[in-house]
Amino acid sequence: MSSAQTYSEFKPLLSQNIGYGVVVGVGFFFAFVMLTLTMLQRKFFKFSPALSEEFTSASRSIKPGLVCCGIVSAWTWSATLLQSSTAAYTFGVSGPWWYGAGGAIQVCMFGMVASKVKMNANGAHTFLEIVKARFGTAGHVLFTIYAFLCILIVCGSLLLGGSATVNALTGMNLNAACFLLPIGIAVYVIFGGLRATFICDWSHTIILFIIIYIFIFKAYGTSPAVGSVSELYDLLQQAAIDTPVVGNQDGSYLTMKSNQGLVFGAATVLSGFTGVFCDQGYWQRAIASHPESTTMAYMLGGLSWFAVPWAFASCLGLCARALLNNPNFPTYPSPLSPTQTSAGLAAPAAAAVLMGKGGAIAILLVVFMAVTSAASAELIGVSSLFIYRTYFRPKATGEEIVRVSHYFICFWAVWMGCWASILNAGNINLGWVRFVLAGVILSPAVIPIALTVSWSKLTRAGVFCGAIGGACLGMLAWMIGCWKIYGTIGIKFTIETIHGVRQDKLIFPILRNHILLFAVDLLASSSREYLPVSVSLMSPADYDFSGTRAIAMLDDHADCEHVHEESEHSSKKGGASPDLEQQSKKNFESDPDSPSNDDEQRMGSLKHVFKKAVIYSTIFAAIVIIIGVLSPPRMTSR
């Protein structure tokens, strides 16, 4: 395609009223439903979100099925739907495969860390508590910065993708969408706590999969534009002739033998660990689950989530490429511009052709669900990260912590809108936030965070060298890559490196950009893996995790007695519900040098769970990588 290519505006298919109706109306409808369920919970069940333990960790009683739904929902960002479709639109079927593999592997591997949390820090509420118990204030401050940076990146990614889609489909003002999307979410998070987000995640996951099935059946069965797998195959064969993919075998969109796809997969896998390991939302779900079922929940969550980008993007992303010459395509007769492609508009364009206004509404709804469910996890996560009790009121009661968490959720909901508006004003798009900030800046913190709860020999020097040294090396590689491609270093050119512009200088712009991302992530990942370990082995520690196992629950005895009056005997002992009190006394008050038989059995069970997590996650990672690398060169028709 020549550099003189002209592009058309993405024509909105829906009115602004529909955009505001979905963002505000549907948002407050879900808020009303969650408020009703929370009121019923307070009246008929022993769990009350007025207690800090219930608000921040759902009383550590969530079963694996609900945790699995929470993981799928929290990991399904707007970027999951939009950027995976962009990958399919850009370089074919390998894109959604590697996007799904790159995200599912991290979730499955986090199951190993989750089992270690239950073994070595079952009383913790955040991974920052674990860091502070082991490495003190300096380590806590360092990883507090990383945790808030991660949540900023996730929130920016969610709202950038969501607002861009709402704007493209309805013409709704971008900044208005950024500010209005978090409001309804904040309402039910404040009143319902973590348990309300799990219930909301469950409902959102059902709606998400229903809409995915609708698009699949429509594209491959009833749509006049496509209507069958064989017709889509023929259209993509013609697309390979008209606009062949550089680096793919025969320029095909139906091959797994793709240089771009392989490099994109490596960059996705390496940068994606930050979105899980540095995000308090995933630690919170591990903490909220039953100890023996934690790993099962994360394994099921990873496998279930893989189906989302793979099914959604391989359908809509490939349909977008196949239907470029359809008169109903929103930018017909032009293809999507680089800016529109980077904003993730391939999926909305395909949905508009396949189902008209119905498709546009379905995309609007599913992106809204993705934004709200993931944002609710971030809001409850960031409320638990607030350092009120750590540095301001060490003796704060559980009730006081819940009240301060409410205030901070309100503040962060407003700040989310401000942050996304700042990114929009700076012309910083979804791809830049998703890959560069996460891959370069946050990746080096992954290994130190994971080893904090799982490796006794890790030292404070290893933590700081790995986290800070890795970030510096990653930034250096990023800047050098930008300088080598563009001859200068600046914000404009670092953004262009991800946008894929300046095609007059790049022979293979997209491939070159992903190679740069791969080099950046490779350097950062090498440092994050080897620096913490090698520095620690110079003078290894011998930590017994007694400090992290001594982290206690937040609610004081008076709070628990007030809520659990039905168990007078347990109230006199400490005030939690019988099961929670027994667990807390066993885990946090017993002499670590004289463990009870129950403790020994529990630790043995969790060690077995950890071994299974290692085996299952390794097998899963090997399978998806082998399929991606050794698949047949090209899919054949019929």
C-alpha positions in Angstrom: 0.0 0.0 0.0 1.5 3.3 -1.0 2.3 6.1 1.4 -0.2 8.3 -0.5 -3.1 6.2 0.7 -6.1 8.3 1.7 -8.3 7.2 4.6 -12.0 7.8 5.4 -13.6 8.8 8.7 -15.0 5.9 10.7 -18.8 6.6 10.3 -20.7 6.2 13.6 -23.6 3.7 13.2 -25.5 4.7 16.4 -26.6 8.0 17.9 -25.0 9.7 20.8 -28.1 9.0 22.9 -27.4 5.2 22.6 -23.8 5.8 23.7 -24.9 7.8 26.8 -27.7 5.3 27.5 -25.4 2.3 27.6 -22.6 4.0 29.5 -24.9 5.7 32.1 -28.1 3.6 32.0 -26.6 0.1 31.8 -23.9 1.2 34.3 -26.4 2.3 36.9 -28.6 -0.7 36.2 -25.8 -3.1 37.2 -25.1 -0.8 40.2 -28.7 -1.1 41.3 -28.7 -4.9 40.9 -25.4 -5.2 42.9 -26.8 -2.9 45.6 -29.9 -5.1 45.9 -27.8 -8.2 46.2 -25.6 -6.6 48.8 -28.6 -5.6 50.9 -29.9 -9.2 50.7 -26.4 -10.5 51.7 -26.4 -8.3 54.8 -29.8 -9.4 55.8 -29.7 -13.1 55.3 -26.0 -14.1 55.4 -23.2 -13.8 57.9 -20.9 -11.9 55.6 -21.2 -8.1 55.8 -19.2 -5.7 53.6 -19.0 -3.4 56.7 -16.2 -5.6 57.9 -12.8 -5.0 56.4 -12.1 -8.7 55.9 -15.3 -9.1 53.9 -14.8 -5.8 52.0 -11.2 -6.5 50.9 -11.0 -10.3 50.7 -14.6 -11.6 50.7 -13.8 -13.4 54.0 -11.5 -15.7 52.1 -14.4 -18.0 51.2 -14.9 -17.8 47.4 -15.2 -21.1 45.6 -13.1 -21.9 42.5 -15.9 -21.5 40.0 -16.6 -17.9 41.0 -12.9 -17.1 41.2 -12.5 -18.5 37.7 -15.2 -16.1 36.5 -13.5 -13.3 38.3 -10.2 -14.1 36.6 -11.7 -14.3 33.1 -13.6 -11.0 33.7 -10.7 -9.1 35.2 -8.3 -10.2 32.5 -10.8 -9.4 29.7 -9.8 -5.8 29.2 -11.2 -3.7 26.4 -7.7 -4.3 24.9 -8.3 -8.1 25.0 -11.1 -7.7 22.6 -9.8 -4.8 20.5 -6.1 -5.4 20.3 -6.4 -9.1 19.6 -8.8 -8.3 16.8 -6.3 -5.7 15.5 -3.6 -8.5 15.5 -5.9 -10.7 13.5 -6.7 -7.9 11.1 -3.0 -7.0 10.7 -1.2 -10.3 10.3 -3.8 -13.0 10.4 -4.8 -16.0 12.4 -1.6 -16.2 14.3 -2.3 -12.9 16.1 -5.2 -14.0 18.2 -3.5 -17.3 19.0 -0.5 -15.7 20.4 -2.5 -13.0 22.1 -4.5 -15.7 23.9 -1.5 -17.8 24.6 0.4 -14.8 25.9 -2.3 -14.0 28.4 -3.3 -17.5 29.5 0.2 -18.6 30.3 0.7 -15.9 32.9 -2.6 -16.6 34.6 -1.8 -20.3 34.8 1.6 -19.6 36.2 0.2 -17.2 38.7 -1.5 -20.2 40.2 1.9 -21.3 41.5 2.3 -18.0 43.3 -1.3 -18.2 44.6 -0.6 -21.5 46.3 2.6 -20.0 47.9 0.5 -17.1 49.2 -1.8 -19.6 51.0 1.3 -21.4 52.3 3.4 -18.4 53.4 1.1 -15.4 53.9 -2.5 -16.5 54.3 -3.3 -13.5 56.4 -2.2 -11.0 53.9 -4.6 -8.7 52.0 -2.1 -7.3 49.5 1.3 -8.3 48.1 2.6 -5.1 49.6 1.9 -6.4 53.1 4.1 -9.4 52.3 6.9 -7.2 50.9 6.8 -5.0 54.0 6.8 -8.0 56.4 9.9 -9.4 54.6 11.9 -6.4 53.4 10.7 -3.5 55.5 9.7 0.0 54.5 12.2 0.5 51.6 10.9 -2.6 49.7 7.3 -1.6 50.5 7.7 1.9 49.1 9.4 0.5 45.9 6.6 -1.9 45.2 3.9 0.5 46.2 5.2 2.6 43.3 5.1 -0.4 41.0 1.6 -1.4 42.1 0.1 2.1 41.5 1.9 2.3 38.1 0.4 -1.0 37.1 -3.1 0.1 38.1 -2.6 3.4 36.2 -1.6 1.5 33.1 -4.5 -0.9 33.4 -7.0 1.8 34.0 -5.6 3.9 31.2 -5.8 0.9 28.8 -9.4 0.1 29.9 -10.7 3.6 29.4 -8.7 4.4 26.3 -10.1 1.3 24.5 -13.6 1.7 25.8 -13.9 5.4 25.1 -12.4 5.0 21.6 -15.0 2.3 20.8 -17.9 4.2 22.2 -16.8 7.3 20.3 -16.4 5.4 17.0 -19.8 3.7 17.2 -21.9 6.6 18.6 -19.9 9.8 18.3 -20.0 10.2 22.1 -17.4 12.6 23.4 -14.2 10.8 24.4 -13.6 12.7 27.6 -17.3 12.3 28.6 -16.9 8.5 28.1 -13.7 8.4 30.2 -15.4 10.1 33.1 -18.8 8.4 33.0 -17.6 4.8 32.6 -16.2 4.4 36.1 -19.1 6.1 38.0 -21.6 3.2 38.1 -18.7 0.8 38.8 -17.7 2.8 41.9 -21.2 2.7 43.3 -21.5 -1.0 43.7 -17.8 -1.5 44.6 -18.2 0.9 47.5 -21.4 -0.8 48.8 -20.6 -4.4 48.0 -16.8 -4.8 48.3 -14.9 -7.6 46.7 -17.8 -10.1 46.8 -20.0 -7.7 44.7 -17.2 -7.6 42.1 -17.2 -11.4 41.9 -21.0 -11.5 41.4 -20.7 -8.8 38.8 -17.8 -10.7 37.1 -20.0 -13.8 36.9 -22.8 -11.9 35.1 -20.5 -10.1 32.8 -18.7 -13.3 31.8 -22.0 -14.9 30.8 -23.0 -11.9 28.7 -19.5 -11.8 27.1 -19.6 -15.5 26.0 -23.2 -15.1 24.7 -22.2 -12.2 22.5 -19.1 -14.1 21.3 -21.3 -17.0 20.3 -23.7 -14.7 18.5 -20.9 -13.2 16.4 -19.5 -16.7 15.6 -22.9 -18.1 14.5 -23.7 -15.0 12.5 -20.3 -14.8 10.7 -20.1 -18.5 9.9 -23.7 -19.3 9.5 -26.3 -16.6 8.7 -24.6 -13.4 7.6 -25.1 -12.4 3.9 -21.7 -10.9 4.0 -19.9 -14.1 4.9 -22.3 -16.9 5.8 -19.9 -19.8 5.9 -16.3 -20.8 6.8 -15.6 -21.6 3.1 -16.7 -18.1 2.0 -14.6 -16.5 4.6 -11.6 -18.6 3.4 -12.2 -17.4 -0.2 -12.4 -13.8 0.9 -9.2 -14.0 2.9 -7.4 -15.7 0.0 -8.4 -12.7 -2.1 -7.2 -10.3 0.7 -3.8 -12.1 0.6 -3.6 -11.2 -3.1 -4.7 -7.6 -2.7 -2.8 -6.8 0.5 -0.4 -9.7 1.4 1.1 -9.8 4.8 4.8 -9.2 4.9 6.6 -12.1 6.7 3.7 -14.6 6.3 4.0 -17.6 4.1 2.5 -16.6 0.7 1.3 -13.4 2.3 -1.6 -15.4 3.7 -3.8 -14.4 6.7 -4.5 -18.1 7.4 -1.0 -19.2 8.2 0.6 -19.8 11.6 4.0 -19.4 9.8 4.2 -15.7 10.5 7.3 -13.7 11.4 5.2 -10.9 12.7 3.0 -13.3 14.7 5.9 -15.0 16.3 7.6 -11.8 17.4 4.2 -10.4 18.5 3.7 -13.5 20.6 7.1 -13.2 22.2 6.4 -9.6 23.1 2.9 -10.4 24.4 4.2 -13.2 26.6 7.0 -11.2 28.1 5.1 -8.0 28.6 1.9 -9.7 29.8 3.3 -11.0 33.1 3.2 -7.5 34.5 -0.6 -7.3 34.0 -1.0 -10.3 36.3 1.9 -10.4 38.8 2.0 -6.6 39.5 -1.8 -6.2 39.6 -3.3 -6.3 43.1 -6.6 -7.6 41.6 -5.1 -11.0 41.0 -3.5 -11.2 44.4 -6.8 -10.3 45.9 -8.5 -13.1 44.1 -5.9 -15.6 45.3 -6.4 -14.3 48.9 -10.2 -14.5 48.6 -10.3 -18.1 47.5 -10.2 -21.3 49.5 -6.6 -22.4 50.0 -6.9 -25.9 48.4 -8.8 -24.6 45.4 -6.8 -21.5 44.6 -4.6 -23.2 42.0 -7.5 -24.9 40.4 -9.3 -21.6 40.0 -6.3 -20.0 38.2 -5.8 -22.9 35.9 -9.5 -23.0 34.9 -9.4 -19.2 34.6 -6.4 -19.2 32.3 -7.9 -21.9 30.1 -11.3 -20.2 30.0 -9.8 -16.8 29.2 -7.8 -18.2 26.3 -11.1 -18.8 24.4 -12.0 -15.1 24.6 -9.4 -13.5 22.4 -9.0 -16.6 20.3 -12.7 -16.9 19.4 -13.6 -13.2 19.4 -10.6 -12.0 17.4 -10.3 -14.9 14.9 -13.9 -14.2 14.1 -14.1 -10.4 13.9 -10.5 -9.6 13.2 -10.4 -11.9 10.2 -13.8 -10.8 9.1 -12.7 -7.1 9.1 -9.9 -8.0 6.8 -12.1 -10.1 4.5 -14.8 -7.5 4.3 -12.8 -4.4 3.5 -14.4 -4.1 0.0 -17.9 -4.5 1.3 -19.9 -1.3 0.8 -21.2 -1.5 4.4 -17.7 -1.3 5.8 -17.6 1.9 7.9 -14.6 3.4 6.1 -15.4 2.0 2.6 -13.8 2.4 0.1 -10.7 2.9 2.2 -9.2 0.5 4.7 -8.8 1.4 8.3 -6.2 4.1 8.9 -3.1 3.3 11.1 -4.7 5.5 13.9 -8.0 3.7 13.6 -6.3 0.3 13.5 -4.2 1.1 16.6 -7.3 2.3 18.4 -8.8 -1.2 18.0 -11.6 -0.4 15.6 -11.2 -3.6 13.5 -13.7 -5.5 15.6 -16.4 -2.7 15.6 -16.0 -2.4 11.8 -16.5 -6.2 11.2 -19.5 -6.2 13.6 -21.1 -3.3 11.7 -20.9 -5.2 8.4 -22.1 -8.5 9.9 -25.0 -7.3 11.9 -25.5 -3.6 11.1 -26.7 -1.6 14.1 -27.3 -4.8 16.1 -23.6 -5.6 15.7 -22.6 -2.1 16.8 -24.8 -2.4 19.9 -23.3 -5.8 20.7 -19.8 -4.5 20.4 -20.7 -1.5 22.5 -22.2 -3.7 25.2 -19.3 -6.3 25.3 -16.7 -3.5 25.5 -18.7 -1.8 28.2 -18.8 -5.1 30.1 -15.1 -5.6 29.7 -14.3 -2.1 30.9 -16.7 -2.2 33.9 -15.7 -5.7 35.2 -12.0 -5.1 34.9 -12.3 -1.6 36.3 -14.2 -2.9 39.3 -11.3 -5.3 40.1 -8.9 -2.3 39.8 -11.0 -0.1 42.1 -11.3 -2.7 44.9 -7.6 -3.5 44.4 -6.4 0.1 44.6 -8.5 0.7 47.7 -6.6 -2.1 49.5 -3.3 -0.6 48.3 -3.9 2.7 50.0 -1.3 3.1 52.7 -3.6 4.6 55.4 -3.0 1.9 58.0 0.6 1.4 57.1 1.9 4.9 57.6 -0.9 7.1 58.9 -3.0 5.1 61.4 -1.3 1.9 62.4 -4.1 1.1 65.0 -7.0 1.9 62.7 -10.0 -0.4 63.2 -11.5 -2.5 60.4 -14.5 -0.2 60.2 -12.3 2.9 59.8 -10.3 1.2 57.0 -13.5 0.4 55.2 -14.6 4.0 55.4 -11.2 5.3 54.1 -11.4 2.7 51.3 -14.8 4.1 50.3 -13.3 7.6 50.1 -10.3 6.4 48.0 -12.5 4.5 45.6 -14.4 7.7 44.9 -11.2 9.6 44.4 -9.7 6.9 42.1 -12.9 6.7 40.0 -12.6 10.4 39.2 -8.8 10.2 38.7 -9.3 7.3 36.2 -11.3 9.7 34.0 -8.7 12.4 34.4 -5.8 10.0 33.6 -7.5 8.7 30.4 -8.3 12.2 29.3 -4.6 13.2 29.8 -3.6 10.2 27.6 -6.1 11.1 25.0 -4.9 14.7 25.0 -1.3 13.5 24.6 -2.4 11.3 21.6 -1.1 8.2 23.5 -3.1 5.2 22.4 -4.0 1.7 23.5 -1.1 -0.1 21.9 1.5 2.2 23.4 0.1 1.9 26.9 -0.4 -1.9 26.6 3.0 -2.9 25.3 5.5 -0.2 26.0 4.7 1.0 29.5 3.8 -2.4 30.8 6.6 -4.2 29.0 9.4 -1.8 29.6 8.8 -0.2 33.0 6.9 -2.9 34.9 8.3 -6.2 33.6 11.5 -6.1 35.8 9.3 -6.2 39.0 7.6 -9.5 38.1 10.3 -11.9 39.3 11.2 -10.1 42.6 7.5 -9.9 43.5 6.9 -13.6 42.8 10.1 -14.7 44.6 9.2 -12.6 47.7 6.5 -15.1 48.7 8.2 -18.2 47.3 12.0 -18.2 47.6 13.7 -18.1 51.0 17.1 -17.0 49.6 15.9 -13.8 48.1 17.6 -10.7 49.5 16.8 -7.0 49.7 19.7 -6.2 47.4 18.4 -8.7 44.8 15.0 -7.2 44.9 16.2 -3.7 44.3 18.8 -4.7 41.6 16.2 -6.7 39.7 13.4 -4.2 39.9 15.3 -0.9 39.4 18.2 -2.3 37.3 15.8 -4.1 35.0 13.7 -1.0 34.4 16.8 1.1 33.6 18.0 -1.5 31.1 14.6 -1.8 29.5 14.4 2.0 29.1 17.9 2.0 27.6 17.0 -0.6 25.0 13.8 1.2 24.1 15.6 4.5 23.6 18.4 2.9 21.6 15.9 1.2 19.4 14.0 4.4 18.8 17.3 6.2 18.0 18.4 3.4 15.5 15.1 3.5 13.6 14.4 7.3 13.6 17.8 8.9 14.2 16.6 10.8 17.3 14.9 10.2 20.7 11.8 11.9 21.7 8.2 11.3 23.0 6.9 11.7 19.4 9.2 9.0 18.0 8.8 6.6 20.8 5.0 6.8 20.2 5.5 6.4 16.5 7.6 3.3 17.1 4.5 1.6 18.4 2.0 3.2 16.0 3.9 1.9 13.0 4.0 5.2 11.1 7.0 6.7 9.2 6.5 3.9 6.6 8.8 5.8 4.3 11.8 4.8 6.5 10.7 1.3 7.5 10.7 -1.4 4.9 8.7 -3.7 7.1 7.2 -1.3 9.7 5.0 -3.5 11.8 7.6 -6.3 11.9 10.4 -3.9 12.7 8.3 -2.4 15.5 7.5 -5.7 17.1 11.2 -6.8 16.8 12.0 -3.6 18.7 9.4 -4.5 21.4 10.8 -8.0 21.5 14.4 -6.7 22.0 13.2 -4.3 24.7 11.3 -7.0 26.5 14.1 -9.6 26.1 16.6 -7.3 27.7 14.2 -6.3 30.5 13.2 -9.9 31.0 16.8 -11.1 31.1 17.6 -8.6 33.8 14.4 -9.3 35.8 15.2 -13.0 35.8 18.9 -13.1 36.5 19.6 -10.0 38.5 17.4 -10.8 41.5 18.6 -14.4 41.6 22.3 -13.8 40.9 22.6 -10.9 43.3 20.8 -12.8 46.0 23.0 -15.9 45.6 26.1 -13.8 46.3 24.9 -13.6 49.9 21.7 -15.7 50.2 19.2 -15.1 52.9 17.6 -17.9 54.9 14.1 -16.6 55.5 11.6 -18.9 57.2 8.5 -16.9 56.3 7.5 -16.6 60.0 7.1 -12.8 59.5 4.7 -13.2 56.5 2.8 -15.9 58.2 2.2 -13.7 61.2 0.3 -11.1 59.1 -3.1 -10.9 60.8 -6.6 -10.1 59.7 -7.8 -6.5 59.9 -11.0 -6.7 61.8 -10.7 -6.3 65.6 -12.6 -8.4 68.1 -15.4 -5.9 68.6 -16.2 -5.7 64.9 -16.4 -9.5 64.7 -18.5 -9.9 67.8 -21.0 -7.3 66.4 -21.4 -9.2 63.1 -21.2 -12.8 64.4 -23.3 -12.8 67.5 -24.8 -16.1 66.6 -21.6 -17.8 67.7 -21.1 -16.7 71.3 -18.4 -19.2 72.1 -16.3 -18.0 69.1 -17.0 -14.4 69.9 -15.5 -14.8 73.3 -12.3 -16.2 71.8 -11.9 -13.5 69.2 -15.0 -12.6 67.4 -14.7 -14.0 63.9 -17.1 -16.6 62.4 -16.1 -20.0 63.7 -14.3 -21.1 60.5 -12.5 -17.9 60.0 -11.5 -17.6 63.7 -10.2 -21.1 63.8 -8.2 -20.5 60.6 -6.8 -17.2 61.8 -5.8 -18.6 65.2 -4.1 -21.6 63.5 -2.3 -19.5 60.9 -1.3 -16.4 62.7 -1.3 -17.0 66.5 0.2 -20.5 66.9 3.9 -21.0 67.7 5.6 -21.4 64.4 8.1 -23.8 66.0 5.4 -26.1 67.3 2.9 -26.5 64.5 -0.3 -28.5 65.1 -1.2 -31.6 63.1 -3.8 -29.6 61.2 -1.1 -27.1 60.2 1.2 -29.8 59.0 -1.6 -31.4 57.0 -2.5 -28.1 55.5 1.1 -27.3 54.5 1.5 -30.7 53.0 -1.7 -30.3 51.0 -0.6 -26.9 49.7 2.8 -28.2 48.7 1.1 -30.9 46.7 -1.1 -28.2 45.1 2.0 -26.1 44.3 3.6 -29.1 42.5 0.5 -29.7 40.5 0.4 -26.0 39.5 4.0 -26.2 38.3 3.3 -29.3 36.2 0.0 -28.1 34.7 1.2 -24.6 33.9 4.4 -26.0 32.3 2.4 -28.5 30.2 -0.1 -25.8 29.1 2.7 -23.3 28.1 4.5 -26.1 26.1 1.3 -27.1 24.3 0.3 -23.6 23.1 3.9 -22.6 22.1 4.4 -25.9 20.2 1.1 -25.5 18.4 2.0 -21.9 17.5 5.5 -22.7 16.3 5.0 -26.1 14.7 1.5 -25.7 13.2 1.0 -26.5 9.5 2.3 -23.6 7.3 -1.2 -22.7 6.1 -4.8 -23.7 6.8 -6.5 -25.2 3.8 -10.0 -24.8 2.6 -12.7 -27.3 3.1 
